[in-house]
Amino acid sequence: MGLYGGLTGLALPFLAANTHSRVDQISLIFVASSFGYLVGGLFSGKLYDRYPGNRILASVLIVIAFMWVLIPITPFLWMLVLVLFLMGLAHNGMDVGCNSMLVWLHGSKVGPFINGLHFFFGVGAFVAPLVAAQVIRITGGVTYVYWLFALFALLCAILLWNLPSPSAHAALRASNSRANAPVLLVLLFAFCFLLHAGSQVGFGSWLYFYATRMGLADPATAAYITSAFWGVFTIGRLLAIGISTRVRPKTILFVDLFGCLASLTIMIVFPGSLVALWIGVIGIGLFMASIYPSTMAFAEQRMHLTGTVTSRILMGGGIGGMLIPWLIGQLFEPIGPIVTMVIIAIVMTAHLGVMLWLTLPKMRSGDEQASVVPLGS
């Protein structure tokens, strides 16, 4: 998933050229991918609750490899939208499976482990622009980058197929006191993932276009700026592994959100400054890194996460990853590239507001009385 996330922004101009699409049209691929992710959330959790998880995960990787082969050679926008929809389905299956099975293994102590898991998302996203920049320099396109990553996905599928799978049932027996998930909590955490996924996908995917259209960097430099973002993002997740053993997820989340907003403010106030761009990119990469895993760890502290509940929460991420990047694409040319950072700042301010709501005393005391979602449903 990291490889895909780190490559998408650089690949946008090439995919637009392949399909003869404008910027506002090619942004439909974000809608397609995220809509597929959203649809996948309707059934992927139930599959993991009932069947061996690593077999499902390996099957998902095979689908992803096939989609990676098709993406750079698809000549029509409608076909690319379909391919990205299927990619979104597969990404939901991978996301739900990895997060659910890790929580089943480690329970309330999952914090550093889930940060370690998402650290490798950062590794992939950091490596992808570096590899792509070199391949683009040599071949003038991104086809061979996608095909290389497809081979890697197939290798991972082979390694996963025979590994023993964690069981949801053992985790449920160990957590009878939290056997039901309050509806309001599920909705609020889903909204957190909506806002976070929208800001992360929006920033990571449009950063390359933003840097070039603002006249702050040529294409090669913009590729390295994108890689720098994901590199700092990766360092942030590495640091979060140790920090999460000493600091509560709630505290980490508030520090992260304030840090991101401060970084965005610098970029918005000084839009023509390359120095401000670098400061903002580094700050956002560092502080945004641990929001996803810390939110998952915070959710685990408030309710037990089966595959079904995890998939429902992560469906919020599918909606956010669909709407926010698409909205940026629609306003990018009419208003100008700066709209990218303004929209992301608004989204992160809303995220901070939801976190404040989650920490209200009435929310903590009302968990037991709230309507519940049966975990096995």
C-alpha positions in Angstrom: 0.0 0.0 0.0 2.9 2.3 0.7 4.4 1.7 -2.8 1.0 2.5 -4.4 0.6 5.6 -2.3 4.0 7.0 -3.0 3.8 6.3 -6.7 0.3 7.8 -7.4 1.2 11.4 -7.3 4.2 11.0 -9.7 2.1 8.8 -12.0 -0.8 11.2 -12.4 0.7 13.2 -15.4 1.5 9.9 -17.2 -1.9 8.4 -16.5 -3.6 11.5 -17.7 -1.5 11.5 -20.9 -2.2 7.7 -21.4 -6.0 8.3 -21.1 -6.0 11.8 -22.8 -7.6 13.3 -19.6 -7.5 16.7 -18.0 -6.4 17.2 -14.4 -10.0 17.4 -13.1 -10.9 14.2 -15.0 -8.0 12.1 -13.9 -8.9 12.9 -10.3 -11.7 10.4 -10.8 -9.2 7.7 -10.1 -9.2 8.8 -6.4 -13.0 8.5 -6.4 -12.8 5.0 -8.0 -10.1 3.7 -5.7 -11.7 5.0 -2.5 -15.2 3.9 -3.6 -13.8 0.4 -4.1 -12.2 0.6 -0.7 -15.6 1.7 0.7 -17.5 -1.2 -0.9 -14.8 -3.7 0.2 -15.5 -2.6 3.8 -19.0 -4.1 3.5 -17.7 -7.7 3.4 -13.9 -7.9 4.0 -14.2 -7.9 7.8 -16.7 -10.8 7.8 -14.3 -12.9 5.7 -11.5 -12.4 8.2 -13.7 -13.2 11.1 -14.7 -16.6 9.5 -11.7 -17.8 7.4 -7.9 -18.1 7.7 -6.7 -14.5 7.4 -3.4 -15.0 5.7 -5.0 -17.0 2.9 -7.4 -14.1 2.3 -4.5 -11.6 2.5 -2.4 -13.6 -0.1 -5.4 -13.7 -2.5 -5.8 -9.9 -2.1 -2.1 -9.4 -3.0 -2.5 -11.5 -6.2 -5.4 -9.2 -7.2 -3.2 -6.1 -6.5 -0.4 -7.5 -8.6 -2.7 -8.0 -11.6 -4.1 -4.4 -11.2 -0.6 -3.0 -11.1 0.2 -4.7 -14.4 -2.9 -3.1 -16.0 -2.7 0.5 -14.6 0.1 1.9 -16.8 -1.2 0.3 -20.1 -4.9 1.2 -19.8 -5.7 3.6 -22.7 -9.1 4.8 -21.7 -10.2 6.7 -18.6 -13.3 4.6 -17.9 -11.1 1.4 -18.0 -8.6 3.0 -15.6 -11.5 4.0 -13.3 -12.6 0.3 -13.2 -9.1 -1.0 -12.5 -8.7 1.5 -9.7 -12.1 0.5 -8.3 -10.9 -3.1 -8.1 -7.6 -1.9 -6.6 -9.6 -0.1 -3.9 -11.5 -3.4 -3.1 -8.2 -5.2 -2.6 -6.7 -2.4 -0.5 -9.5 -2.6 1.9 -9.0 -6.3 2.2 -5.3 -5.8 2.9 -5.9 -2.9 5.4 -8.6 -4.7 7.4 -6.7 -7.9 7.5 -3.4 -6.5 8.6 -4.9 -4.3 11.3 -7.4 -6.8 12.6 -5.0 -9.7 12.9 -2.3 -7.6 14.6 -4.9 -6.4 17.2 -6.0 -10.1 17.7 -2.4 -11.0 18.4 -1.5 -8.2 20.9 -4.8 -6.8 22.2 -4.5 -3.6 24.4 -0.7 -3.7 23.9 -0.9 -3.3 20.2 0.3 0.3 20.1 4.0 -0.2 19.2 3.3 -3.2 17.0 0.7 -1.3 14.9 3.1 1.6 14.6 5.6 -0.9 13.4 3.2 -2.2 10.8 2.4 1.3 9.5 6.1 2.2 9.6 6.4 -0.1 6.6 3.7 1.8 4.7 6.1 4.7 5.1 9.0 2.7 3.8 7.1 1.8 0.7 5.9 5.3 0.1 9.4 6.6 0.5 11.0 4.1 -1.9 8.3 4.4 -4.6 9.2 8.0 -5.8 12.9 7.3 -5.7 12.5 4.2 -7.9 10.0 6.0 -10.1 12.3 9.0 -10.6 15.1 6.8 -11.9 12.8 4.7 -14.1 11.2 7.9 -15.6 14.7 9.3 -16.3 15.7 6.1 -18.2 12.4 5.1 -19.9 10.3 8.3 -19.9 7.4 6.5 -18.3 6.1 4.6 -15.2 5.1 1.3 -16.8 8.1 -0.7 -15.5 7.7 0.7 -12.0 4.2 -0.7 -11.8 5.3 -4.0 -13.2 8.3 -4.2 -10.7 5.9 -3.6 -7.8 3.5 -6.3 -9.2 6.3 -8.9 -9.0 7.0 -7.8 -5.4 3.3 -8.2 -4.5 3.3 -11.8 -5.9 6.3 -12.7 -3.9 4.6 -11.5 -0.7 1.5 -13.5 -1.6 3.6 -16.7 -1.9 5.3 -16.1 1.5 2.0 -15.4 3.2 0.0 -18.3 1.9 1.2 -21.0 4.4 1.7 -18.8 7.4 -0.6 -19.6 10.4 -3.4 -17.1 10.8 -4.4 -15.4 14.1 -7.9 -16.1 15.3 -10.6 -13.6 16.1 -12.4 -16.1 18.3 -9.5 -16.3 20.9 -9.4 -12.5 21.0 -13.2 -12.3 21.6 -13.0 -14.8 24.5 -10.3 -12.7 26.1 -12.3 -9.5 25.8 -15.8 -10.4 26.9 -16.0 -7.1 28.9 -16.0 -5.2 25.5 -18.0 -7.7 23.5 -20.1 -5.0 21.8 -19.1 -1.8 20.0 -21.1 1.4 20.8 -22.6 2.8 17.6 -21.6 6.4 18.4 -18.0 5.4 18.9 -17.9 3.4 15.7 -19.3 6.4 13.8 -16.9 8.9 15.4 -13.8 6.8 14.8 -15.0 6.2 11.2 -15.2 10.0 10.8 -11.7 10.3 12.2 -10.5 7.9 9.5 -12.5 9.8 6.9 -10.8 13.1 7.8 -7.3 11.5 8.2 -7.4 9.5 5.0 -8.6 12.5 3.1 -5.8 14.7 4.3 -3.1 12.1 3.9 -4.1 10.9 0.4 -4.8 14.5 -0.7 -1.5 15.8 0.5 0.6 12.8 -0.7 -1.1 12.6 -4.1 -1.2 16.3 -5.0 2.1 17.4 -3.6 4.0 16.7 -6.8 1.5 18.7 -8.9 1.4 21.4 -6.2 5.2 21.9 -6.2 5.4 22.1 -10.0 2.3 24.2 -10.7 3.3 26.7 -8.0 6.7 27.1 -9.8 8.6 26.0 -6.7 10.2 22.9 -8.4 10.9 21.3 -11.7 9.6 17.7 -12.2 12.7 16.0 -10.9 12.9 18.2 -7.8 9.2 17.7 -7.2 9.7 14.0 -7.2 12.4 14.3 -4.6 10.2 16.6 -2.5 7.5 13.9 -2.6 10.0 11.3 -1.6 11.2 13.5 1.2 7.7 13.8 2.5 7.3 10.0 2.6 10.8 9.6 4.0 10.1 11.9 7.0 6.7 10.2 7.2 8.6 6.9 7.6 10.9 8.3 10.2 7.9 9.6 12.1 6.4 6.1 12.2 9.7 4.6 13.4 9.9 7.1 16.2 6.2 6.4 17.1 7.1 2.8 17.8 9.1 3.8 20.9 6.9 6.8 21.8 3.7 4.7 21.8 5.2 2.5 24.6 5.4 5.6 26.9 2.7 8.0 25.7 -1.1 7.4 25.4 -2.5 7.3 21.9 -4.8 10.2 22.7 -1.9 12.5 23.6 0.0 11.5 20.5 -3.0 12.3 18.4 -3.4 15.9 19.8 0.3 16.6 19.3 0.1 15.3 15.7 -2.9 17.3 14.7 -1.5 20.6 16.1 1.8 19.9 14.5 0.2 19.3 11.1 -1.9 22.5 11.3 1.1 24.6 12.2 3.0 23.2 9.2 0.1 23.8 6.9 -0.2 27.4 8.2 3.5 28.1 7.2 2.8 26.8 3.7 -0.4 28.9 3.3 1.1 32.1 4.7 4.2 31.8 2.5 3.0 30.1 -0.7 5.8 31.3 -2.9 8.6 30.2 -0.7 10.6 27.0 -1.4 11.9 27.1 2.2 8.3 27.2 3.5 7.4 24.3 1.3 10.3 22.2 2.7 9.4 23.2 6.3 5.7 22.3 5.7 6.5 19.0 4.0 8.9 17.9 6.7 6.5 19.0 9.5 3.4 17.3 8.0 5.4 14.2 7.2 6.6 13.9 10.8 3.3 14.7 12.6 1.0 13.0 10.1 2.9 9.7 10.4 1.5 8.4 13.6 -2.2 9.6 13.3 -3.4 6.4 11.6 -1.9 3.8 14.0 -2.5 5.9 17.0 -6.2 6.3 16.1 -6.4 2.5 15.7 -4.7 2.0 19.1 -7.0 4.6 20.7 -10.1 2.8 19.2 -8.8 -0.6 20.6 -8.7 1.1 24.1 -12.4 2.1 23.7 -13.9 -1.0 22.2 -12.9 -4.5 21.0 -12.0 -4.6 17.3 -13.1 -7.6 15.3 -12.7 -7.7 11.6 -16.3 -6.6 11.1 -15.9 -3.5 13.4 -12.5 -2.7 12.0 -13.9 -2.8 8.4 -16.8 -0.5 9.4 -14.3 2.0 10.9 -12.0 1.9 8.0 -14.9 2.5 5.6 -14.7 6.1 6.8 -11.2 6.2 5.4 -12.5 5.0 2.0 -15.0 7.9 1.9 -12.3 10.5 2.9 -9.8 9.1 0.4 -12.5 9.4 -2.3 -13.9 12.9 -1.5 -11.0 15.0 -0.5 -8.5 14.3 -3.3 -11.4 14.6 -5.8 -12.4 17.9 -4.4 -8.8 19.2 -4.6 -8.8 18.1 -8.3 -12.0 20.0 -9.1 -10.7 23.2 -7.5 -7.0 22.9 -8.4 -7.2 24.8 -11.7 -10.1 27.2 -11.2 -8.8 28.5 -7.9 -5.1 27.6 -8.0 -2.7 25.1 -6.4 -2.9 26.8 -3.0 -6.4 25.3 -2.6 -4.7 22.0 -1.9 -3.3 23.2 1.4 -6.3 25.2 2.4 -8.6 22.2 2.0 -6.3 19.9 3.9 -6.0 22.5 6.7 -9.9 22.7 7.0 -10.1 18.9 7.1 -7.5 18.6 9.8 -9.2 21.3 11.9 -12.4 19.2 11.7 -10.4 16.2 12.8 -9.1 18.0 15.8 -12.8 18.9 16.7 -13.8 15.2 16.5 -10.9 14.2 18.8 -12.0 16.8 21.3 -15.5 15.3 21.2 -14.2 11.8 21.7 -12.4 12.9 24.9 -15.4 14.7 26.5 -16.3 13.2 29.9 -19.8 12.4 28.7 -18.4 10.3 25.9 -16.2 8.3 28.3 -19.0 7.7 30.8 -21.6 7.0 28.1 -19.8 4.1 26.4 -21.5 1.5 28.4 -25.0 3.0 28.0 -24.7 3.6 24.2 -26.4 1.5 21.6 -24.1 -1.2 20.6 -23.1 -3.0 17.4 -22.8 -6.8 17.9 -19.3 -7.8 16.9 -20.4 -10.9 15.1 -23.0 -9.2 12.9 
